[in-house]
Amino acid sequence: MNVNTDIIKRNNVRIVGSGTKVLLFAHGFGCDQNIWNDTVAALKGDYRIVLFDYVGAGNSDKESFSKARYSELQGYAQDVLDIIQALDLQEVTLIGHSVSGAVSYLVSLEASERVKQIIAISPSSCYVNDESSNYYGGFDESDIQELFAMMEHNFYEWAGFLAPRAMDQPERPDLGEVLASSFRASDPVILRSFARATFLCDVRALLPSVHTPVHLIYGSADMVVPDSAIEYQINHLPNCTATKMDFRGHYPHVSAPHEIAVEIEKHLR
């Protein structure tokens, strides 16, 4: 088995369509590539869509997980870089949800000649409040540590607690359960590692160096990523546009996949 085949298997890479525009979808924390299914189904254009699972998620090769590699976001960015290289992708539009917005920024810094554009849905460059710079990311560090402790103490209850609040669709409780099921399907040890890499990340200092065009899509109420965190990215990314949509929750590609698909297609360069 050659290196490229190893990477395709490792990250459970799946390709849909054979169009000229390459869309590479990167899922967020606690999910896998299936979280994109409804959005991908709603896309109407002629696209080559690449889906994958980060190591530790979905049907990836969990034996490839390395605590050292995946303790920081750069390890997840390397997964994406490996896939781009293995498939020899050019002119890529990276579509990342949540922490995969930050991962996409890292990828673009390493492969600017291959990444044409980033579309980030509900992204954050830093989740933790920083009083020294008057930055509000949404969580005090004590909140984050409490989240980690809950994951450690009772993983099943943690999933049932967080998922409906992050989804924020009380009139559609089935969506919260879908997300909780996704959390619970993950390996608890690996997911706790991803949680630390996610919620303790801080790529704010790198934003001015991201010259790849970025479009942010975010909603009117998101408990995970407040408007202030979005505004920080808008103000510090050199080539950034943004659309604020009328939806609640952190997972609009689950609660409003058709609307997100339309918005993505509007901004494909």
N, C-alpha and C positions, 0 to 999 in steps of 0.2 A: 504494500500500500504506500503510495507516494505522499508527500507532505500535504499537497492540495487536497487529496482525498481524505486525509486525516482531519483536516480543518473542517471540511464539509460535514463529516460525521460528528466531530467533536461538538460543533455548534448546531447540529441538526438543521442545516441550511436547506431551505425550500425556495424554489423559483417558480413564480406564477407569471404566465404570459411571456411574450417574446418581442415586445415593442422596442422602440429606439430610446425612449427615456427610461433611465434606471432609477428606481425608487428603492432605497434600502431602509426598511423599517426596524427601529430599535425599541424594544419594549422597556418598561420601567421596572422598578423594584417589586418583587413579589408576583410577577407575572411571567408569561412566556409569549411566544409569537402568536398564539391563538387569540390573544387579547385584541389583535388587529383584524380578525377575520371579517367582521361586519363592515369595517371601514374599507378594507381592500375590495370586498364584494361590491361596494357602492361606487368605486372609482370607474369612470366611464371611458377613460382615454386608452391609448395604445402604449402600454407600459411593460417594462420588464421589472417585476416586483420581486425583491429578495427579502425573505423573512428568515429569522434565526432565533436561537435561544442562547443567551449568555451561558457560559459554563456554570452548571449548578441548577439551571432552570429547565423546565419542560423535559424534553427528550434529549437534552444535551448529554455528553459523556461526563457524568459526574466524577468518574475516576480521574479526569483531567483537572479537577479542582485543586488549586494550590493556595493555601492560606496566605503565603507570602505574596503571590502575584495578585490575588484579588482582595487584598486588604485596602487597596486604594483604587480610585476610578481609572487610573492608567491601565490597570490590568484588564478592565472591561473595554477600554478604548483599544487595547491591543487585540482583543477578540474581533472587533470591527475592522481594524486595519488588516488583520490576517485574512478575513473573509474577502475584503476588497482585493487584496493581493492574489488570493487563491483563485478567484473568479476573473481576475484581470479586469475589474470594473473601471470604467472611465465616465467622466461627466456625471457623477453620482449626486442625486438629491438624497441627503440623509434626513429621515423623518424620525425624530426621537421624542418619546414621552417622558416627562418628569426628569429624573436624573440622567436619562439618555440625551437630554438637551446638553447638559454639561459634558457628557461623554462625547457628543458630536463636536463640541468645541475643541476638545483635546484631539480628536481624530483629524479635524481640519488643519490643525497646526502641524501635524505630522505628514499629511497627504493633501496639501492644498492643490496640487496639480490634478488630483483625481476627484476631489469633492467640489462640486459646482455650487452647491446651495445647501443650507440647513433649514428645515422647517421644524421648529420645536414647539411641542404642545405641553402647556403647563410646566415649563422648565424652571429650574432654579440654579443659580451659581453658588448659593450658600444658604443652608436651611436654618442656621443658628444665628440668633441675634448677636450683634457686636456693638456694645455701647461705646467702645473707643472710637468707632467711626460712624456712629449714629445710623448703623445699618439694622434694619428689621427684616429678618428672614422668616419669621413665623414661630420660632421655638426658642425658649431659653435652653441652655445646656442641661439644666435639671430636668426639663421635659423630655429631652432626648434620652437621658440616662434612665428615666422612669420607663420609657418605651422599651429600652433594651432589657431592663429588669423584668418587665412583664413578659417579653418574649422568652426569657430564660425560665421564668417561673411556671408559666402555663401557656405554651405556644398556641394551643387550640382556642383558649379563651381570648388571647391577644388578637388572633385573627378575627374572631367574632365581634370584638370590641372596635377594632380600627376600621375594618372594611366598610361597614355601612356609613360611618362618619366621613370617611374619605370619598366614598361614592356620592353621598349627600343627595340621594334620590328617595326620600321617605315614602313617596307615593308609589315607588317601584322597588319594594324590598327585595325582589328576586335578584336585582342587579348587585345589591350589597352581598347577597349570598354567593353569587357567581364569583365575586372578588375574594370573599372569605375562603371559598373552595380552592381558588388559585393559590392563596397564601398557604393553606393547609397541605396542598399537594407538593409544596417545596420541602426540600431537606432542611430541617430546622437549623442545623449547624451552619450550613452554607448560607441560608437566608439571614441568619444573624450576622454573618460576616458581611453580606451585601448591605444589610441595614447600616452597619457602622461605616462602610465605604460611602454610602449614600448620604446619611444624615449628618455626618461629620465632614463632608467634602467642603472645600472652599476654593473655587477656581476664579474668584473675582479678579485677582491680579492678572490673570491671563486674558481677560475679555478684550482689552485694547489691542491685543495682538491677533485677534480673530478677524481677518479681513474677508473671509468668505461671507457672501450675503446670507443674512439670517432673517427669517420671518418667524415671529412668535405668535402663537394662538393661545388665548387664555380666556377664562370665564369671569363672570361677575362676582362669584363667591367660591373660594377654594381654601379649605382649612389647612392644606399642606403648603401652598405657595401663595402668599398674600400679594396684593397689587404692588406693594413696595418692592418686593423681590423682582417682579417683572420690570418695574420702572428702572431699577438699578441696571438690569441687562440692557434695556433700551438706551439708557444714557451712557453706557460704557462699551457697548459693541459698536465698532466704527461704521458698519454697514447693516443697520438693523431697521426693520419695519415690524409693525405689530397690529394684530386685530383682536379687539376685546369683543367676545361673543356673549349672547344672553343665555348662558347655561351655568348651572351650579355644579360643584364637585370637582374632583381632581381627575376624573376619568371620562372626559367628554367623548372620546372615541368609543366608549362602551354605551354611554347614555344617549348620545346623539351622533351615531356613526355617519349617517348620510350628510348631516350638516358639516361635519369635520371633513368628509371626503370632498364636498363642494369647495370648502375653504382651501383645502390643499391644492386642488386643481386650479383655483384662481391664481395661486402664487407660484406655480411651477414655471421656472424660467426656461 
